[in-house]
């Protein structure tokens, strides 16, 4: 499990990287706006009207960008717009200057570097092309056309550029330092959280091993002794045996899941007869089927039932997949209900549809059905209990078989006529 530190900014959750981007764009935006306000005042009193308008226009655009970022937190779009605005501002200022302000060209590599570090490839290319194009126009246009110039000495131009450049450098330094400190703190917290998580996982695995081992041994003893009892003269013995078998199968499935996840066991997939697996599963659950007087029907679209062969682990397919689904179908079927198995042979897959006319599964519950942690267990139509682990285990093994499951269901509340659940299992041909 991966952990990610989350910070809250303006009621929005930001990751460590997003927080760094947030600090960067806010710092640059505030600094640039303050510089523009200062330059606008200086230009106004120096009677540089066009430069003042240029600064005010850029200031207005930067405020809009800040408002956009505050609303969307879309860093790439906002920072791209920020860089394009600065490029436009500096290019127009270069065009308006009465002297050749070559120091403006220093902004080109700085802006390119910022785009390269902080923007995605598409936006970085866009900013690069725009910068080169606009700087070229601003430099070459005065040689071919008459352009309005404002009196600016070389000294004044250099002072303006040096002040701006120094301000930006200090801003980059302090923002980078702050982000570095935040990243160290975030990484330390993340490391501590991962250590706690690993410790918890080890405890859970140890507990799971203990429970499955300690439950499995007495159940095996119970099953061995039940075989020697006279089932005709002891009421409930059959029920005891059936319950013990189900508990043993569940424990075996959980142990197998744990072994597969831990890499201690490899899944050996072989061609198996789907018809034989289904027939054996129906036989194993015959007591529950009889108790509810449920009708079972097997429907084939091929004349030879043995043609339905799939790649799977035979025991896992029977116990953890088919019997789990069939147990659910029985549990949520009303007495005298019907459960149908539709076998279908396709060119690229073998399919099995298990359809019941029971009470159905609520849509909200279907979304959580494969989760080991979600509470999905419900009572059956005769108050049968369950663990909620059947469907997650079923999905786990279907994934191991590289097969897929589609569930369609209608509750009685949704339809009083065609209610029930269909599990559509699709096994690809190998």
ZAVO-566662 format. One record per residue (C-alpha): x, y, z; residue in one letter; residue number from 1. Coordinates in pm, whole numbers. Example, Ala and Ser with C-alpha at 12.3 -4.5 7.8 and 13.67 -1.06 7.14 Angstrom:
// ZAVO-566662
ATOM     east    north       up   code   pos
ATOM     1230     -450      780      a     1
ATOM     1367     -106      714      s     2
This chain:
// ZAVO-566662
ATOM     east    north       up   code   pos
ATOM        0        0        0      x     1
ATOM      136      343      -95      x     2
ATOM       84      641      133      x     3
ATOM       72      997        9      x     4
ATOM       96     1301      234      x     5
ATOM     -197     1534      181      x     6
ATOM     -213     1903      276      x     7
ATOM     -522     2122      284      x     8
ATOM     -505     2459      109      x     9
ATOM     -825     2666       83      x    10
ATOM    -1033     2355      160      x    11
ATOM     -862     2166     -123      x    12
ATOM     -637     1866      -63      x    13
ATOM     -291     1893     -219      x    14
ATOM      -11     1636     -238      x    15
ATOM      350     1726     -156      x    16
ATOM      430     1803     -523      x    17
ATOM      112     2007     -565      x    18
ATOM      195     2204     -248      x    19
ATOM      538     2287     -391      x    20
ATOM      376     2410     -712      x    21
ATOM      122     2609     -509      x    22
ATOM      397     2789     -314      x    23
ATOM      593     2857     -632      x    24
ATOM      315     3019     -832      x    25
ATOM      183     3219     -535      x    26
ATOM      531     3355     -453      x    27
ATOM      612     3445     -815      x    28
ATOM      272     3601     -871      x    29
ATOM      286     3820     -558      x    30
ATOM      645     3933     -625      x    31
ATOM      572     4016     -991      x    32
ATOM      257     4210     -903      x    33
ATOM      447     4416     -641      x    34
ATOM      726     4491     -891      x    35
ATOM      471     4594    -1155      x    36
ATOM      296     4828     -912      x    37
ATOM      634     4988     -832      x    38
ATOM      736     5020    -1198      x    39
ATOM      394     5162    -1291      x    40
ATOM      429     5439    -1030      x    41
ATOM      785     5519    -1145      x    42
ATOM      685     5520    -1515      x    43
ATOM      381     5737    -1444      x    44
ATOM      586     6006    -1272      x    45
ATOM      849     5977    -1548      x    46
ATOM      570     6048    -1803      x    47
ATOM      617     5707    -1970      x    48
ATOM      250     5656    -2045      x    49
ATOM      283     5351    -2274      x    50
ATOM      512     5170    -2028      x    51
ATOM      261     5244    -1751      x    52
ATOM      -23     5099    -1962      x    53
ATOM      192     4796    -2042      x    54
ATOM      262     4735    -1673      x    55
ATOM     -102     4791    -1573      x    56
ATOM     -222     4550    -1843      x    57
ATOM       19     4281    -1727      x    58
ATOM      -84     4346    -1365      x    59
ATOM     -451     4301    -1456      x    60
ATOM     -377     3973    -1640      x    61
ATOM     -172     3840    -1347      x    62
ATOM     -457     3914    -1108      x    63
ATOM     -695     3720    -1336      x    64
ATOM     -446     3430    -1347      x    65
ATOM     -426     3432     -966      x    66
ATOM     -806     3421     -939      x    67
ATOM     -820     3137    -1194      x    68
ATOM     -558     2937    -1003      x    69
ATOM     -735     3000     -671      x    70
ATOM    -1055     2856     -818      x    71
ATOM     -912     2559    -1013      x    72
ATOM     -562     2490     -866      x    73
ATOM     -464     2400    -1223      x    74
ATOM      -91     2467    -1193      x    75
ATOM       12     2389    -1554      x    76
ATOM     -246     2620    -1711      x    77
ATOM     -187     2901    -1458      x    78
ATOM      196     2888    -1470      x    79
ATOM      191     2872    -1852      x    80
ATOM      -28     3184    -1860      x    81
ATOM      205     3350    -1603      x    82
ATOM      518     3289    -1815      x    83
ATOM      347     3399    -2137      x    84
ATOM      235     3722    -1965      x    85
ATOM      591     3796    -1846      x    86
ATOM      729     3725    -2195      x    87
ATOM      472     3964    -2347      x    88
ATOM      544     4232    -2085      x    89
ATOM      922     4224    -2132      x    90
ATOM      896     4209    -2514      x    91
ATOM      666     4514    -2531      x    92
ATOM      888     4701    -2284      x    93
ATOM     1188     4618    -2503      x    94
ATOM      998     4754    -2804      x    95
ATOM      905     5080    -2627      x    96
ATOM     1254     5156    -2499      x    97
ATOM     1443     5425    -2682      x    98
ATOM     1770     5241    -2621      x    99
ATOM     1864     4889    -2716      x   100
ATOM     1788     4703    -2391      x   101
ATOM     1993     4389    -2450      x   102
ATOM     1958     4307    -2081      x   103
ATOM     1597     4208    -2157      x   104
ATOM     1734     3912    -2350      x   105
ATOM     1856     3774    -2015      x   106
ATOM     1494     3694    -1938      x   107
ATOM     1475     3447    -2226      x   108
ATOM     1692     3170    -2069      x   109
ATOM     1540     3234    -1724      x   110
ATOM     1185     3191    -1852      x   111
ATOM     1288     2891    -2062      x   112
ATOM     1448     2728    -1757      x   113
ATOM     1134     2781    -1547      x   114
ATOM      920     2631    -1825      x   115
ATOM     1156     2332    -1858      x   116
ATOM     1156     2258    -1482      x   117
ATOM      794     2315    -1389      x   118
ATOM      576     2263    -1697      x   119
ATOM      467     1956    -1888      x   120
ATOM      621     1894    -2230      x   121
ATOM      337     2046    -2437      x   122
ATOM      317     2369    -2234      x   123
ATOM      697     2394    -2219      x   124
ATOM      721     2380    -2600      x   125
ATOM      439     2637    -2629      x   126
ATOM      616     2884    -2397      x   127
ATOM      950     2829    -2575      x   128
ATOM      810     2895    -2923      x   129
ATOM      612     3197    -2801      x   130
ATOM      916     3345    -2622      x   131
ATOM     1152     3309    -2919      x   132
ATOM      891     3448    -3158      x   133
ATOM      799     3752    -2948      x   134
ATOM     1159     3840    -2852      x   135
ATOM     1258     3816    -3221      x   136
ATOM      973     4048    -3326      x   137
ATOM     1053     4297    -3048      x   138
ATOM     1421     4304    -3150      x   139
ATOM     1377     4319    -3529      x   140
ATOM     1061     4531    -3573      x   141
ATOM     1223     4871    -3496      x   142
ATOM     1472     4813    -3782      x   143
ATOM     1190     4791    -4039      x   144
ATOM      902     4999    -3900      x   145
ATOM      864     5324    -3716      x   146
ATOM      778     5240    -3355      x   147
ATOM      681     5483    -3077      x   148
ATOM      971     5507    -2833      x   149
ATOM      984     5641    -2479      x   150
ATOM     1296     5808    -2341      x   151
ATOM     1496     5552    -2145      x   152
ATOM     1864     5573    -2071      x   153
ATOM     2084     5267    -2081      x   154
ATOM     2162     5316    -1713      x   155
ATOM     1793     5331    -1624      x   156
ATOM     1721     5021    -1831      x   157
ATOM     2004     4830    -1669      x   158
ATOM     1895     4932    -1319      x   159
ATOM     1536     4819    -1386      x   160
ATOM     1648     4483    -1524      x   161
ATOM     1905     4422    -1249      x   162
ATOM     1650     4501     -973      x   163
ATOM     1393     4271    -1134      x   164
ATOM     1647     3997    -1196      x   165
ATOM     1777     4012     -836      x   166
ATOM     1422     4011     -699      x   167
ATOM     1337     3704     -905      x   168
ATOM     1662     3529     -802      x   169
ATOM     1597     3589     -432      x   170
ATOM     1238     3473     -481      x   171
ATOM     1352     3148     -648      x   172
ATOM     1608     3092     -370      x   173
ATOM     1368     3141      -80      x   174
ATOM     1085     2947     -244      x   175
ATOM     1320     2658     -328      x   176
ATOM     1456     2657       27      x   177
ATOM     1104     2649      174      x   178
ATOM      996     2372      -62      x   179
ATOM     1309     2171       20      x   180
ATOM     1238     2196      394      x   181
ATOM      873     2098      341      x   182
ATOM      976     1801      128      x   183
ATOM     1217     1675      394      x   184
ATOM      942     1703      657      x   185
ATOM      690     1531      431      x   186
ATOM      932     1248      349      x   187
ATOM     1004     1192      718      x   188
ATOM      631     1169      792      x   189
ATOM      582      936      496      x   190
ATOM      869      713      611      x   191
ATOM      723      692      961      x   192
ATOM      375      612      823      x   193
ATOM      518      337      599      x   194
ATOM      701      184      895      x   195
ATOM      376      181     1095      x   196
ATOM      192       31      798      x   197
ATOM      454     -243      752      x   198
ATOM      436     -324     1122      x   199
ATOM       56     -343     1101      x   200
ATOM       73     -567      791      x   201
ATOM      313     -803      967      x   202
ATOM       81     -819     1268      x   203
ATOM     -220     -887     1045      x   204
ATOM      -37    -1161      855      x   205
ATOM       75    -1322     1182      x   206
ATOM     -281    -1307     1317      x   207
ATOM     -423    -1450      993      x   208
ATOM     -173    -1737     1001      x   209
ATOM     -258    -1809     1364      x   210
ATOM     -635    -1804     1308      x   211
ATOM     -633    -2016      992      x   212
ATOM     -395    -2270     1145      x   213
ATOM     -572    -2295     1482      x   214
ATOM     -918    -2322     1321      x   215
ATOM     -813    -2569     1054      x   216
ATOM     -681    -2836     1293      x   217
ATOM     -996    -2882     1511      x   218
ATOM    -1219    -2867     1201      x   219
ATOM    -1022    -3152     1046      x   220
ATOM    -1075    -3356     1364      x   221
ATOM    -1452    -3280     1360      x   222
ATOM    -1482    -3388      997      x   223
ATOM    -1292    -3711     1059      x   224
ATOM    -1515    -3808     1354      x   225
ATOM    -1839    -3711     1174      x   226
ATOM    -1761    -3974      910      x   227
ATOM    -1785    -4249     1172      x   228
ATOM    -2126    -4137     1307      x   229
ATOM    -2452    -4298     1204      x   230
ATOM    -2614    -4013     1016      x   231
ATOM    -2959    -4177     1014      x   232
ATOM    -2975    -4194     1395      x   233
ATOM    -2817    -3863     1481      x   234
ATOM    -3021    -3556     1390      x   235
ATOM    -2813    -3259     1288      x   236
ATOM    -2497    -3458     1210      x   237
ATOM    -2533    -3383      841      x   238
ATOM    -2578    -3014      918      x   239
ATOM    -2267    -3019     1141      x   240
ATOM    -2066    -3186      867      x   241
ATOM    -2189    -2941      604      x   242
ATOM    -2106    -2638      820      x   243
ATOM    -1764    -2776      909      x   244
ATOM    -1689    -2842      541      x   245
ATOM    -1783    -2483      449      x   246
ATOM    -1563    -2342      728      x   247
ATOM    -1272    -2562      620      x   248
ATOM    -1312    -2454      257      x   249
ATOM    -1319    -2087      355      x   250
ATOM    -1004    -2127      567      x   251
ATOM     -830    -2314      284      x   252
ATOM     -924    -2038       40      x   253
ATOM     -794    -1764      270      x   254
ATOM     -470    -1955      327      x   255
ATOM     -429    -2003      -48      x   256
ATOM     -491    -1631     -114      x   257
ATOM     -227    -1544      148      x   258
ATOM       24    -1790       -1      x   259
ATOM      -31    -1661     -356      x   260
ATOM        2    -1297     -249      x   261
ATOM      317    -1376      -52      x   262
ATOM      476    -1555     -348      x   263
ATOM      497    -1884     -158      x   264
ATOM      263    -2058     -401      x   265
ATOM      238    -2043     -779      x   266
ATOM      -90    -2090     -964      x   267
ATOM      -74    -2393    -1192      x   268
ATOM     -328    -2338    -1469      x   269
ATOM     -442    -2642    -1668      x   270
ATOM     -737    -2720    -1896      x   271
ATOM    -1029    -2835    -1677      x   272
ATOM    -1384    -2938    -1758      x   273
ATOM    -1621    -2656    -1664      x   274
ATOM    -1918    -2894    -1673      x   275
ATOM    -1750    -3133    -1427      x   276
ATOM    -1667    -2847    -1191      x   277
ATOM    -2026    -2721    -1195      x   278
ATOM    -2172    -3072    -1149      x   279
ATOM    -1942    -3141     -852      x   280
ATOM    -2025    -2802     -697      x   281
ATOM    -2399    -2871     -724      x   282
ATOM    -2343    -3212     -564      x   283
ATOM    -2144    -3061     -275      x   284
ATOM    -2419    -2808     -201      x   285
ATOM    -2703    -3056     -248      x   286
ATOM    -2822    -3031      115      x   287
ATOM    -2878    -2654       91      x   288
ATOM    -3042    -2694     -251      x   289
ATOM    -3282    -2962     -115      x   290
ATOM    -3363    -2758      195      x   291
ATOM    -3493    -2472      -18      x   292
ATOM    -3633    -2702     -290      x   293
ATOM    -3443    -2507     -553      x   294
ATOM    -3453    -2622     -914      x   295
ATOM    -3111    -2646    -1083      x   296
ATOM    -3085    -2646    -1461      x   297
ATOM    -2777    -2679    -1683      x   298
ATOM    -2819    -2540    -2035      x   299
ATOM    -2561    -2596    -2310      x   300
ATOM    -2523    -2435    -2651      x   301
ATOM    -2305    -2725    -2773      x   302
ATOM    -2401    -3094    -2820      x   303
ATOM    -2092    -3215    -2633      x   304
ATOM    -2078    -3073    -2274      x   305
ATOM    -1712    -3170    -2235      x   306
ATOM    -1615    -2912    -2498      x   307
ATOM    -1643    -2646    -2228      x   308
ATOM    -1285    -2651    -2104      x   309
ATOM    -1110    -2358    -1941      x   310
ATOM     -761    -2286    -1808      x   311
ATOM     -773    -2275    -1428      x   312
ATOM     -670    -2444    -1107      x   313
ATOM     -936    -2711    -1064      x   314
ATOM     -974    -2693     -683      x   315
ATOM     -974    -2311     -673      x   316
ATOM    -1224    -2285     -959      x   317
ATOM    -1463    -2525     -787      x   318
ATOM    -1437    -2415     -423      x   319
ATOM    -1344    -2048     -445      x   320
ATOM    -1534    -1949     -760      x   321
ATOM    -1828    -2172     -860      x   322
ATOM    -1926    -2288     -511      x   323
ATOM    -1896    -1934     -374      x   324
ATOM    -2129    -1801     -644      x   325
ATOM    -2369    -2095     -610      x   326
ATOM    -2374    -2058     -229      x   327
ATOM    -2473    -1693     -272      x   328
ATOM    -2739    -1784     -529      x   329
ATOM    -2892    -2040     -290      x   330
ATOM    -2867    -1803        7      x   331
ATOM    -3054    -1521     -166      x   332
ATOM    -3309    -1740     -349      x   333
ATOM    -3656    -1791     -208      x   334
ATOM    -3777    -2149     -147      x   335
ATOM    -3873    -2325     -472      x   336
ATOM    -3658    -2083     -670      x   337
ATOM    -3450    -2159     -978      x   338
ATOM    -3077    -2139    -1050      x   339
ATOM    -2965    -2180    -1410      x   340
ATOM    -2618    -2248    -1551      x   341
ATOM    -2580    -2135    -1915      x   342
ATOM    -2271    -2276    -2089      x   343
ATOM    -2161    -2082    -2398      x   344
ATOM    -1879    -2155    -2637      x   345
ATOM    -1740    -1856    -2827      x   346
ATOM    -1457    -1833    -3078      x   347
ATOM    -1233    -1644    -2835      x   348
ATOM    -1378    -1746    -2499      x   349
ATOM    -1577    -1997    -2296      x   350
ATOM    -1853    -1837    -2093      x   351
ATOM    -2066    -1944    -1798      x   352
ATOM    -2371    -1754    -1679      x   353
ATOM    -2505    -1839    -1334      x   354
ATOM    -2853    -1690    -1304      x   355
ATOM    -3093    -1698    -1010      x   356
ATOM    -3439    -1548     -953      x   357
ATOM    -3363    -1442     -596      x   358
ATOM    -3394    -1112     -415      x   359
ATOM    -3106     -948     -608      x   360
ATOM    -2816     -728     -499      x   361
ATOM    -2855     -352     -443      x   362
ATOM    -2647     -146     -688      x   363
ATOM    -2462       29     -407      x   364
ATOM    -2353     -308     -268      x   365
ATOM    -2233     -438     -608      x   366
ATOM    -1972     -159     -619      x   367
ATOM    -1819     -289     -292      x   368
ATOM    -1868     -661     -351      x   369
ATOM    -1501     -738     -424      x   370
ATOM    -1361     -549     -125      x   371
ATOM    -1219     -749      165      x   372
ATOM    -1265     -452      398      x   373
ATOM    -1616     -338      302      x   374
ATOM    -1913     -469      499      x   375
ATOM    -2109     -661      231      x   376
ATOM    -2246     -959      427      x   377
ATOM    -2629     -988      436      x   378
ATOM    -2875    -1239      574      x   379
ATOM    -3025    -1485      326      x   380
ATOM    -3395    -1540      263      x   381
ATOM    -3405    -1794      551      x   382
ATOM    -3174    -1582      770      x   383
ATOM    -2859    -1764      657      x   384
ATOM    -2540    -1597      779      x   385
ATOM    -2227    -1520      577      x   386
ATOM    -1876    -1378      616      x   387
ATOM    -1862    -1133      323      x   388
ATOM    -1536    -1292      201      x   389
ATOM    -1685    -1517      -67      x   390
ATOM    -1703    -1262     -349      x   391
ATOM    -1359    -1099     -287      x   392
ATOM    -1202    -1447     -286      x   393
ATOM    -1393    -1540     -603      x   394
ATOM    -1269    -1224     -782      x   395
ATOM     -913    -1282     -661      x   396
ATOM     -899    -1628     -822      x   397
ATOM    -1076    -1517    -1141      x   398
ATOM     -803    -1255    -1182      x   399
ATOM     -542    -1528    -1131      x   400
ATOM     -710    -1727    -1409      x   401
ATOM     -695    -1414    -1629      x   402
ATOM    -1072    -1440    -1654      x   403
ATOM    -1336    -1172    -1601      x   404
ATOM    -1663    -1139    -1412      x   405
ATOM    -1967     -927    -1495      x   406
ATOM    -2248     -897    -1240      x   407
ATOM    -2600     -788    -1334      x   408
ATOM    -2873     -776    -1074      x   409
ATOM    -3223     -645    -1011      x   410
ATOM    -3377     -635     -666      x   411
ATOM    -3741     -717     -598      x   412
ATOM    -3797     -347     -535      x   413
ATOM    -3665     -266     -884      x   414
ATOM    -3864     -537    -1061      x   415
ATOM    -4126     -777     -926      x   416
ATOM    -4103     -994    -1241      x   417
ATOM    -3741    -1047    -1355      x   418
ATOM    -3556     -987    -1029      x   419
ATOM    -3243    -1185     -947      x   420
ATOM    -2870    -1191    -1013      x   421
ATOM    -2655    -1313    -1302      x   422
ATOM    -2282    -1382    -1272      x   423
ATOM    -2125    -1380    -1617      x   424
ATOM    -1787    -1559    -1612      x   425
ATOM    -1567    -1520    -1920      x   426
ATOM    -1262    -1743    -1968      x   427
ATOM    -1039    -1646    -2262      x   428
ATOM     -914    -1917    -2493      x   429
ATOM     -543    -2004    -2463      x   430
